[in-house]
């Protein structure tokens, strides 16, 4: 029973600590010609980069970003059109006019989270998985002690 308690306590401590987000650069948004412009909130603190490319997963190793800005969680990034229907890159409070043929080009926003940030989805999944494991261990311990008690009374 002591082992079950130790496992439960360690699992809870791990879940409270959370699962950290990967710091690898990842694609967040793609703009294709004739697509509606859209924006979204930054999911993490870190550098956000805009590439003018058709590559599926551009990174600073394989391409040079047209825009490279640091955003904080919750700031807006993406694309918008101005009154003359010219494509703008949105990065926080900044609006950057993209080249004249931009509406016919492909663009990709990537981000690279700073270290130490917690990924809520991974943490919830971890917590759920550990809850199932701990619940099964506690259930087996209770069943085992009940069975041994039953055998002793025979």
C-alpha positions as a Markdown table, in Angstrom:
| # | Residue | x | y | z |
|---|---|---|---|---|
| 1 | Unk | 0.0 | 0.0 | 0.0 |
| 2 | Unk | 3.0 | 2.3 | 0.7 |
| 3 | Unk | 4.1 | 1.9 | -2.9 |
| 4 | Unk | 0.8 | 2.9 | -4.2 |
| 5 | Unk | 0.8 | 6.0 | -2.1 |
| 6 | Unk | 4.3 | 6.9 | -3.3 |
| 7 | Unk | 3.4 | 6.4 | -6.9 |
| 8 | Unk | 0.3 | 8.6 | -6.4 |
| 9 | Unk | 2.2 | 11.4 | -4.8 |
| 10 | Unk | 4.9 | 11.4 | -7.4 |
| 11 | Unk | 2.3 | 11.4 | -10.2 |
| 12 | Unk | 0.5 | 14.4 | -8.7 |
| 13 | Unk | 3.8 | 16.2 | -8.3 |
| 14 | Unk | 4.7 | 15.6 | -11.9 |
| 15 | Unk | 1.3 | 16.7 | -13.1 |
| 16 | Unk | 1.5 | 19.9 | -11.1 |
| 17 | Unk | 4.9 | 20.6 | -12.6 |
| 18 | Unk | 3.4 | 20.2 | -16.0 |
| 19 | Unk | 4.7 | 19.1 | -19.3 |
| 20 | Unk | 7.0 | 21.6 | -21.1 |
| 21 | Unk | 6.3 | 22.7 | -24.6 |
| 22 | Unk | 8.9 | 21.7 | -27.3 |
| 23 | Unk | 11.2 | 24.6 | -28.3 |
| 24 | Unk | 11.5 | 23.4 | -31.9 |
| 25 | Unk | 10.4 | 25.9 | -34.5 |
| 26 | Unk | 6.9 | 24.8 | -35.8 |
| 27 | Unk | 4.5 | 26.0 | -38.5 |
| 28 | Unk | 1.4 | 27.8 | -37.0 |
| 29 | Unk | -0.3 | 29.4 | -40.0 |
| 30 | Unk | -0.1 | 29.3 | -43.7 |
| 31 | Unk | -1.5 | 31.9 | -46.2 |
| 32 | Unk | -2.3 | 30.6 | -49.7 |
| 33 | Unk | -3.3 | 32.8 | -52.6 |
| 34 | Unk | -7.0 | 33.7 | -52.8 |
| 35 | Unk | -7.4 | 32.6 | -49.2 |
| 36 | Unk | -9.2 | 34.8 | -46.6 |
| 37 | Unk | -6.7 | 36.6 | -44.4 |
| 38 | Unk | -7.0 | 35.7 | -40.7 |
| 39 | Unk | -5.3 | 36.3 | -37.4 |
| 40 | Unk | -4.9 | 34.3 | -34.2 |
| 41 | Unk | -3.5 | 34.7 | -30.7 |
| 42 | Unk | 0.1 | 33.7 | -30.0 |
| 43 | Unk | -0.1 | 30.4 | -28.0 |
| 44 | Unk | 3.4 | 31.0 | -26.3 |
| 45 | Unk | 6.0 | 33.6 | -25.7 |
| 46 | Unk | 8.9 | 33.5 | -28.2 |
| 47 | Unk | 10.0 | 34.4 | -31.7 |
| 48 | Unk | 7.4 | 34.4 | -34.5 |
| 49 | Unk | 8.7 | 34.3 | -38.0 |
| 50 | Unk | 7.1 | 34.9 | -41.4 |
| 51 | Unk | 8.5 | 33.1 | -44.4 |
| 52 | Unk | 7.6 | 33.8 | -48.1 |
| 53 | Unk | 7.9 | 30.2 | -49.3 |
| 54 | Unk | 6.1 | 27.1 | -50.6 |
| 55 | Unk | 8.2 | 24.9 | -48.3 |
| 56 | Unk | 6.0 | 22.8 | -45.9 |
| 57 | Unk | 8.1 | 23.4 | -42.8 |
| 58 | Unk | 10.5 | 26.3 | -43.2 |
| 59 | Unk | 12.9 | 27.1 | -40.4 |
| 60 | Unk | 15.8 | 29.5 | -39.9 |
| 61 | Unk | 18.0 | 26.6 | -41.0 |
| 62 | Unk | 16.4 | 26.3 | -44.4 |
| 63 | Unk | 15.1 | 29.8 | -45.2 |
| 64 | Unk | 15.4 | 33.5 | -44.3 |
| 65 | Unk | 12.4 | 35.0 | -42.6 |
| 66 | Unk | 10.8 | 38.1 | -44.0 |
| 67 | Unk | 9.7 | 39.1 | -40.5 |
| 68 | Unk | 11.2 | 37.9 | -37.2 |
| 69 | Unk | 9.5 | 39.3 | -34.0 |
| 70 | Unk | 9.2 | 38.2 | -30.4 |
| 71 | Unk | 5.6 | 38.0 | -29.3 |
| 72 | Unk | 4.1 | 37.3 | -25.9 |
| 73 | Unk | 1.3 | 34.8 | -25.2 |
| 74 | Unk | -2.0 | 36.2 | -26.4 |
| 75 | Unk | -0.7 | 38.8 | -28.8 |
| 76 | Unk | -2.1 | 38.7 | -32.3 |
| 77 | Unk | -0.3 | 37.5 | -35.5 |
| 78 | Unk | -1.4 | 36.5 | -39.0 |
| 79 | Unk | -2.6 | 38.3 | -42.1 |
| 80 | Unk | -5.0 | 41.1 | -43.0 |
| 81 | Unk | -5.9 | 43.2 | -46.0 |
| 82 | Unk | -5.9 | 47.0 | -46.0 |
| 83 | Unk | -8.4 | 49.3 | -47.7 |
| 84 | Unk | -6.7 | 48.8 | -51.1 |
| 85 | Unk | -6.8 | 45.0 | -50.7 |
| 86 | Unk | -3.1 | 44.8 | -50.1 |
| 87 | Unk | -1.8 | 42.0 | -48.0 |
| 88 | Unk | -0.5 | 42.9 | -44.5 |
| 89 | Unk | 1.5 | 40.8 | -42.1 |
| 90 | Unk | 0.1 | 41.3 | -38.6 |
| 91 | Unk | 2.6 | 40.9 | -35.7 |
| 92 | Unk | 1.4 | 42.2 | -32.4 |
| 93 | Unk | 0.4 | 45.9 | -32.8 |
| 94 | Unk | 2.6 | 46.1 | -36.0 |
| 95 | Unk | 1.2 | 45.9 | -39.5 |
| 96 | Unk | 3.7 | 45.3 | -42.3 |
| 97 | Unk | 2.8 | 45.8 | -45.9 |
| 98 | Unk | 3.9 | 42.8 | -47.9 |
| 99 | Unk | 5.2 | 43.1 | -51.5 |
| 100 | Unk | 2.8 | 44.1 | -54.3 |
| 101 | Unk | 2.4 | 40.5 | -55.6 |
| 102 | Unk | 2.0 | 39.2 | -52.0 |
| 103 | Unk | -1.6 | 38.2 | -52.5 |
| 104 | Unk | -0.4 | 35.7 | -55.1 |
| 105 | Unk | 2.4 | 34.3 | -52.9 |
| 106 | Unk | 2.4 | 31.7 | -50.2 |
| 107 | Unk | 3.4 | 32.7 | -46.7 |
| 108 | Unk | 4.1 | 30.7 | -43.5 |
| 109 | Unk | 4.1 | 31.9 | -39.9 |
| 110 | Unk | 6.2 | 29.8 | -37.6 |
| 111 | Unk | 7.0 | 30.1 | -33.9 |
| 112 | Unk | 9.6 | 28.8 | -31.5 |
| 113 | Unk | 8.5 | 28.8 | -27.9 |
| 114 | Unk | 10.9 | 29.9 | -25.2 |
| 115 | Unk | 12.0 | 27.3 | -22.8 |
| 116 | Unk | 10.1 | 26.5 | -19.6 |
| 117 | Unk | 6.6 | 27.1 | -20.8 |
| 118 | Unk | 3.9 | 24.6 | -19.9 |
| 119 | Unk | 1.9 | 22.9 | -22.6 |
| 120 | Unk | -1.7 | 22.7 | -21.2 |
| 121 | Unk | -2.9 | 20.0 | -23.6 |
| 122 | Unk | 0.1 | 17.7 | -22.9 |
| 123 | Unk | -0.2 | 18.3 | -19.2 |
| 124 | Unk | -3.9 | 17.5 | -19.2 |
| 125 | Unk | -3.2 | 14.3 | -21.2 |
| 126 | Unk | -0.4 | 13.3 | -18.8 |
| 127 | Unk | -2.6 | 14.0 | -15.7 |
| 128 | Unk | -5.4 | 11.9 | -17.2 |
| 129 | Unk | -3.1 | 9.0 | -18.0 |
| 130 | Unk | -1.5 | 9.1 | -14.6 |
| 131 | Unk | -4.9 | 9.2 | -12.9 |
| 132 | Unk | -5.9 | 6.1 | -14.8 |
| 133 | Unk | -2.7 | 4.3 | -13.8 |
| 134 | Unk | -2.9 | 5.4 | -10.1 |
| 135 | Unk | -6.7 | 4.5 | -10.0 |
| 136 | Unk | -5.9 | 1.0 | -11.4 |
| 137 | Unk | -3.1 | 0.5 | -8.9 |
| 138 | Unk | -5.3 | 1.6 | -6.0 |
| 139 | Unk | -8.1 | -0.6 | -7.2 |
| 140 | Unk | -5.8 | -3.6 | -7.4 |
| 141 | Unk | -4.3 | -2.9 | -4.0 |
| 142 | Unk | -7.8 | -2.7 | -2.5 |
| 143 | Unk | -8.9 | -5.9 | -4.3 |
| 144 | Unk | -5.8 | -7.7 | -3.2 |
| 145 | Unk | -6.2 | -6.7 | 0.5 |
| 146 | Unk | -10.0 | -7.6 | 0.3 |
| 147 | Unk | -9.1 | -11.0 | -1.2 |
| 148 | Unk | -6.4 | -11.8 | 1.4 |
| 149 | Unk | -8.9 | -10.7 | 4.2 |
| 150 | Unk | -11.5 | -13.0 | 2.8 |
| 151 | Unk | -9.1 | -15.9 | 2.6 |
| 152 | Unk | -8.1 | -15.3 | 6.3 |
| 153 | Unk | -11.7 | -15.5 | 7.5 |
| 154 | Unk | -12.3 | -18.9 | 5.8 |
